[in-house]
Amino acid sequence: MGTEVLYQQDGAIGCITFDSPDGINLISTPVMAALEAKLEEIKRQPDVRVLILTGEGRTFIAGADIREMNDAPGDFGKSFSQRGQQCMNKLARFEHAVTIAAINGPALGGGCELALACDLRVMAEEATIGFPEVKLGLIPGWGGTQRAFALMGPSKARRMVFVGEPLTGEVAAKTELVNECVPNNELTDRVNALAKRIIANGPAAVRLAKRVMSATEESWLDHGMHAEAEAFGKAFLNEEGREGLRAFLQKRPPSWIDAESELQPQT
């Protein structure tokens, strides 16, 4: 049994929780479909004004389902990237409520991309966030390169993507990747307090403000998303990416080859 997407509501605050029996939440195409279905359901709840997304167990979302990726054919990469972008964009453009990622544990790869697609992010001190994709011979493919660039600025985003090492909550807050870093045992209370402060404001005004800011984001995001999907497809297709996935599942260091020639533009 994989990661489930659960929903509960308390007045104007809704909460989506990712929950896996082993405590390690992963995002896969079925999980994306379940998340999108929950968002559609929430649209029919007119009283929901803030939507919190969090994880149950040890992780927020530890990343994409590597087994699903490894089992897919090499030419699956671009469409897989586009599918993830579609899901993250639906979350980012969810006009019905303000979304807050309550990052309780590791938010890596696709989990980081999901957190960045939320309007706001509050992170526990002991949680981590980042893009380890280059360690698998891949790149972030669900909008992460673009949203990190916008939130952190080009220099910090490049370092995070190129190095591939996760950031602590304190560092993530200093780089403005997340809005706030709090002690682990205060995460739920701080997120609920933030939600209540938003709810105290004019509901139409908040939704209109979100709409216009989302429109600004969309105006520059689409071109970058297209380039990201193209690049992810190339990385997924070449032997370097395939070796990275195999090595991860076999719990060994990857044996990199020089795949540079495969990435050169055709003349």
C-alpha positions as CSV (number, residue, x, y, z in Angstrom):
1,M,0.0,0.0,0.0
2,G,1.5,3.3,-1.1
3,T,1.1,6.9,0.1
4,E,-2.5,8.0,0.8
5,V,-3.9,11.5,0.4
6,L,-6.2,12.2,3.3
7,Y,-8.4,15.2,4.0
8,Q,-10.0,16.7,7.1
9,Q,-11.6,20.0,7.8
10,D,-12.1,22.2,10.9
11,G,-14.3,25.2,10.0
12,A,-12.5,27.3,7.4
13,I,-9.3,25.4,7.6
14,G,-8.8,22.3,5.5
15,C,-5.8,19.9,5.8
16,I,-4.4,17.5,3.3
17,T,-2.2,14.9,4.8
18,F,0.2,12.5,3.0
19,D,0.3,9.2,4.9
20,S,2.3,6.1,4.2
21,P,2.3,2.9,6.4
22,D,6.1,3.0,6.7
23,G,6.1,6.7,7.4
24,I,8.1,7.5,4.2
25,N,5.7,9.4,2.0
26,L,6.4,9.4,-1.7
27,I,4.8,11.1,-4.6
28,S,3.8,9.1,-7.7
29,T,1.4,9.5,-10.6
30,P,-1.4,7.9,-8.5
31,V,-0.7,10.2,-5.6
32,M,-0.8,13.2,-8.0
33,A,-4.2,12.1,-9.3
34,A,-5.5,11.7,-5.7
35,L,-4.2,15.1,-4.8
36,E,-5.9,16.7,-7.8
37,A,-9.2,14.9,-6.9
38,K,-9.0,16.3,-3.4
39,L,-8.5,19.8,-4.7
40,E,-11.6,19.4,-6.8
41,E,-13.6,18.2,-3.8
42,I,-12.4,21.1,-1.7
43,K,-13.6,23.5,-4.4
44,R,-17.1,22.4,-3.5
45,Q,-16.6,23.4,0.2
46,P,-17.3,27.1,0.1
47,D,-16.3,27.7,3.7
48,V,-12.7,26.5,3.2
49,R,-10.4,29.5,3.1
50,V,-7.0,28.1,4.1
51,L,-5.7,24.7,3.0
52,I,-2.7,23.1,4.9
53,L,-0.6,20.4,3.3
54,T,1.5,18.2,5.6
55,G,2.9,14.7,6.1
56,E,2.2,12.0,8.6
57,G,5.1,10.0,10.0
58,R,8.8,10.8,9.4
59,T,8.5,12.8,6.2
60,F,6.6,15.6,4.5
61,I,7.2,14.0,1.1
62,A,10.6,12.2,0.8
63,G,10.6,12.5,-3.0
64,A,9.2,10.9,-6.1
65,D,8.6,7.1,-6.3
66,I,11.9,5.9,-7.7
67,R,10.6,2.5,-8.5
68,E,7.9,3.9,-10.7
69,M,10.6,6.0,-12.5
70,N,13.0,3.1,-12.9
71,D,10.4,0.8,-14.3
72,A,9.4,3.4,-17.0
73,P,10.9,3.4,-20.5
74,G,13.5,6.0,-21.3
75,D,11.2,8.1,-23.5
76,F,8.8,8.5,-20.5
77,G,10.8,11.3,-19.0
78,K,9.4,14.4,-20.8
79,S,5.8,13.3,-20.3
80,F,6.5,12.4,-16.6
81,S,7.9,15.9,-16.1
82,Q,4.9,17.5,-17.8
83,R,2.5,15.4,-15.7
84,G,4.2,16.6,-12.5
85,Q,4.2,20.2,-13.7
86,Q,0.5,19.9,-14.4
87,C,-0.2,18.7,-10.8
88,M,2.0,21.4,-9.2
89,N,0.5,24.1,-11.3
90,K,-3.0,23.1,-10.3
91,L,-1.9,23.4,-6.7
92,A,-0.2,26.7,-7.3
93,R,-3.2,28.1,-9.1
94,F,-5.8,26.8,-6.6
95,E,-7.8,30.0,-6.2
96,H,-10.3,28.6,-3.7
97,A,-8.0,28.9,-0.6
98,V,-4.6,30.0,0.5
99,T,-2.3,27.0,0.7
100,I,0.3,26.5,3.4
101,A,2.9,23.7,3.4
102,A,3.6,22.6,7.0
103,I,6.9,20.9,6.4
104,N,7.2,18.4,9.3
105,G,10.1,16.3,7.9
106,P,12.2,15.8,4.8
107,A,10.7,17.5,1.7
108,L,13.0,16.3,-1.1
109,G,12.8,16.3,-4.8
110,G,9.1,16.2,-5.7
111,G,8.2,16.9,-2.1
112,C,10.2,20.1,-2.3
113,E,8.5,21.0,-5.6
114,L,5.1,20.4,-4.0
115,A,6.0,22.7,-1.0
116,L,7.2,25.4,-3.4
117,A,3.9,25.3,-5.3
118,C,2.1,26.3,-2.1
119,D,1.5,30.0,-1.3
120,L,3.4,29.8,2.1
121,R,5.8,27.4,3.8
122,V,6.4,26.9,7.5
123,M,9.1,24.4,8.3
124,A,10.2,22.5,11.4
125,E,13.7,23.1,12.5
126,E,14.7,19.4,12.2
127,A,13.1,19.0,8.8
128,T,15.2,19.3,5.5
129,I,14.3,20.5,2.1
130,G,16.1,20.3,-1.2
131,F,16.7,18.8,-4.7
132,P,18.9,15.7,-4.6
133,E,18.1,14.9,-8.3
134,V,21.6,15.5,-9.6
135,K,22.8,12.7,-7.4
136,L,20.6,10.4,-9.5
137,G,21.8,11.9,-12.8
138,L,18.5,13.8,-13.2
139,I,17.2,17.4,-12.6
140,P,14.1,18.7,-10.8
141,G,11.3,18.3,-13.4
142,W,8.1,19.5,-11.7
143,G,8.7,23.2,-11.7
144,G,11.4,23.2,-9.0
145,T,14.1,24.9,-11.0
146,Q,11.7,27.7,-11.9
147,R,10.1,28.3,-8.5
148,A,13.3,28.0,-6.5
149,F,14.9,30.6,-8.9
150,A,12.0,33.0,-8.2
151,L,12.0,32.5,-4.4
152,M,15.7,32.4,-3.6
153,G,17.3,34.3,-6.5
154,P,19.6,32.8,-9.2
155,S,22.7,32.4,-7.1
156,K,21.2,30.5,-4.2
157,A,18.9,28.4,-6.5
158,R,21.8,27.4,-8.6
159,R,23.8,26.3,-5.6
160,M,20.9,24.2,-4.2
161,V,20.3,22.4,-7.5
162,F,23.9,21.9,-8.5
163,V,25.1,20.6,-5.1
164,G,22.0,18.5,-4.5
165,E,22.3,18.6,-0.7
166,P,19.3,19.4,1.5
167,L,18.9,22.6,3.5
168,T,18.0,22.8,7.2
169,G,14.9,24.7,8.2
170,E,17.1,27.6,9.5
171,V,19.0,27.9,6.2
172,A,15.9,27.5,4.1
173,A,14.3,30.4,6.0
174,K,17.4,32.6,5.7
175,T,17.4,32.0,1.9
176,E,13.7,32.8,1.7
177,L,12.8,29.4,0.3
178,V,10.4,29.0,3.3
179,N,8.7,31.8,5.2
180,E,9.4,30.6,8.7
181,C,11.3,28.0,10.6
182,V,9.9,26.9,14.0
183,P,10.7,24.3,16.7
184,N,9.3,20.9,15.7
185,N,6.7,20.8,18.6
186,E,5.4,24.2,17.6
187,L,4.8,23.5,13.9
188,T,1.1,22.7,14.1
189,D,0.2,25.6,16.4
190,R,2.2,28.1,14.3
191,V,0.6,27.0,11.1
192,N,-2.9,27.1,12.6
193,A,-2.2,30.6,14.0
194,L,-1.0,31.8,10.6
195,A,-4.2,30.3,9.0
196,K,-6.4,32.1,11.5
197,R,-4.7,35.4,10.8
198,I,-5.5,35.0,7.1
199,I,-9.1,34.0,7.8
200,A,-9.6,37.2,9.8
201,N,-9.1,39.2,6.6
202,G,-11.6,39.9,3.9
203,P,-12.2,36.6,2.0
204,A,-12.8,38.2,-1.4
205,A,-9.8,40.5,-1.0
206,V,-7.5,37.5,-0.2
207,R,-8.7,35.5,-3.1
208,L,-8.4,38.5,-5.5
209,A,-4.8,39.2,-4.3
210,K,-3.9,35.5,-4.8
211,R,-5.4,35.6,-8.3
212,V,-3.4,38.6,-9.5
213,M,-0.1,37.3,-8.0
214,S,-0.7,33.9,-9.6
215,A,-1.3,35.6,-12.9
216,T,2.0,37.3,-12.7
217,E,3.7,34.0,-11.9
218,E,2.0,32.3,-14.9
219,S,3.3,35.0,-17.3
220,W,6.9,34.0,-16.9
221,L,6.6,30.4,-15.6
222,D,5.3,28.6,-18.7
223,H,8.4,29.2,-20.9
224,G,10.7,28.0,-18.1
225,M,8.5,24.9,-17.5
226,H,8.7,23.9,-21.1
227,A,12.5,24.1,-21.0
228,E,12.6,22.2,-17.8
229,A,10.5,19.3,-19.2
230,E,12.7,19.1,-22.3
231,A,15.9,19.0,-20.1
232,F,14.3,16.4,-17.7
233,G,13.4,14.2,-20.7
234,K,17.0,14.3,-22.0
235,A,18.4,13.5,-18.5
236,F,15.9,10.6,-18.0
237,L,16.7,9.1,-21.5
238,N,20.5,9.0,-21.3
239,E,22.4,6.3,-19.5
240,E,23.5,8.6,-16.7
241,G,20.0,9.0,-15.5
242,R,19.2,5.3,-15.8
243,E,22.3,4.4,-13.9
244,G,21.4,6.9,-11.1
245,L,18.0,5.3,-10.7
246,R,19.5,1.8,-10.6
247,A,22.2,2.7,-8.1
248,F,19.6,4.3,-5.8
249,L,17.4,1.2,-5.7
250,Q,20.5,-1.1,-5.4
251,K,21.8,1.1,-2.5
252,R,25.2,1.7,-4.1
253,P,27.2,4.6,-5.4
254,P,26.4,5.3,-9.1
255,S,29.1,4.6,-11.7
256,W,28.9,7.7,-13.9
257,I,29.8,7.6,-17.5
258,D,30.6,10.6,-19.7
259,A,27.1,11.4,-21.1
260,E,28.1,14.8,-22.3
261,S,28.0,13.8,-26.0
262,E,24.4,12.7,-25.6
263,L,23.4,16.2,-24.4
264,Q,25.1,18.1,-27.2
265,P,22.7,19.9,-29.6
266,Q,22.4,18.3,-32.9
267,T,23.8,20.2,-35.9
